[in-house]
Amino acid sequence: MDITVNADFEEQLRTFLIANCGLNPSEDKYKNLLKLDTYEIARKFLYDFRTNPKTLGQRVHYSKELLESEDYKIFKNEIHNIENIFNNSLDITPYLSKKAKNRFGNSKKDTLLTAWNINHIHLKPLTGVPNTNNEMIACLITYNDVYFISIIRHGDWGKLDMLKIIRDNWPKCMPLLKYNGEYQMVLNDGTNIEQKEKELLELRENGCSTMIELDGEMYSQIITSSKDSIKDINFLNNLFDDYRLTRTLLEENRQRIFKTILKLNGKPQKPAFSFKWLKPLEIRAELYEEYSKLNFFVYKDAITKGFFAIIGNSKKAYKIELTLTPHSTTHQTHPQQNEQV
């Protein structure tokens, strides 16, 4: 008696991304999205997620430089309005750039965001009138916090002061990695800061990684040739590698999975195991069989009575639901759910 594995995780991911892209199926952008492979859809999805930040009731923090600036005195009400939008989970869309609103389009990439992780939000809703509403708040946005850096204007995309403010006010949030090795600057190393910023911006806009000097300290500015965030690309590469590994493990262990499920359908046992790093999943198992060498085990949930496989390590794990579909003398497992914790 054999067991066949149907584990097309990429197709499951594709279905999820398309269902949650926010596009109207009648739009050309939606139709063009369907023509892409899953990896490309996921890449566009992550960029869209960055350019359209979520307001989740975050705490807002002000840099010392912003509070002491003339811009703060002039635009205090507008800045506090943006803070209120984040604090109360209101709609930030009217304050975003046209490129951000062109979701899944082919607009020029915002490299201030993809290379430095800095969003820019207009202080007033965009009206569509050219040469107006030039002032924006540069900020770092996380799930729990938003950090207001400074007021910037169109053309300030390469201002090194933004990085210095982040380093001095919130060093743990510094988006660039400090570089301690030897490096010979190839960019303008004189006192003309504007020329240096211009050269750095040109490199960034062309998808070129380089080094940045801040008060004698070296930092690496890393960006992909596609001008995507290196963090996003690394995440996607690791995710797709995990998908392939997971499928391989399920294939290689299909017989043992089947035998384990047969055991789990036998006499109920008292809950007997707890896996600390999987505690967020609140797993309560009646019986399980562990394959320690593969970081892979199967269990039956004591409450839902469902069968699950957990594949992972101490840093992350994937929970996959298993169902048996009898077909003559052949049985199949269909992973129904894929969660990352």
Disulfide bonds with the S-S distance in Angstrom:
none
